[in-house]
């Protein structure tokens, strides 16, 4: 199948579906990554993700390098830096904080971005509802302060800031680079920086077959599938809407725990999930109502 036919097929898929599919993929990839970080550390895990992703995606996409302007390279460079730092800082925060706290702090980035970009009071209320929902789902409010780590909090905040930058840079990259060219280039650039760091911290453990197999699974779920879908969606929706939709991730994680691990959900978590879903539906329904007017 040609790149043109692939692009035409993807264009027929609503961007909301692309984002939700990416959210599900990230959750399964995150579960697998949680078993790898203790073995090779955060730098080793992120390095494997990016290198394997780049090696798989580059020959498939065959991105065009010639004829790029200096502005193109600056934009994709920022996108690559955001991509690498977002993942590295988040895994570092997971090594120091309970996952619910880390996820909640990280979500400050996209939620603040959505609020800043919003021009409607209804959107601001939706963002506030999503923020409250994320906090309730994660359980951060009742996590003992003795379990908090200031360095971990800084890493989680950095991950959130890089997530916001990733959303903005991803939108500009999608506008400048055809299909997944920008993602392939960004993964390659990130790999050049992170691979030496990964070997410096984990050594030849990165080359063990079992470790490489896990790295492949994480690369496919958390990087290739998720980022490809997100980048394609960013080219067709606003950064503010995208940021609120990403707040569905904690809800998807909670549902996955119920279905796969038979974990029960508390009433507070169910309330949080409802708030997050309501926020996303509110933002998207306003956008759908506005689109016919824009086009007519």
HUBEL-V189746 format. One line per field, one symbol per residue. ss: DSSP state (H for helix, E for strand, L for the rest). A space follows every 10 residues. Layout:
ss: ???
This chain:
ss: LLHHHHHHHH HLLLHHHHHH HHHHHHHHHH HHHHHHHHHH HHHHHHHHHH HHHHHHHHHH HLLLLLLLLH HHHHHHHHHH HHHHHHHHHH HHHHLLLLHH HHHHHHLHHH HHHHHHHLLL HHHHHHHHHH HHHHHHHHLH HHLLHHHLLH HHHHHHHHHH HHHHHHHHHH HHHHHHLLLL HHHHHHHHHH HHHHHHHHHH HHHHHHHLHH HHHHHHHHHH HHHHHHHHHH HHHHLLLLHH HHHHHHHHHH HHHHHHHHHH LLLLLLHHHH HHHHHHHHHH HHHHHHHHHH HHHHHL
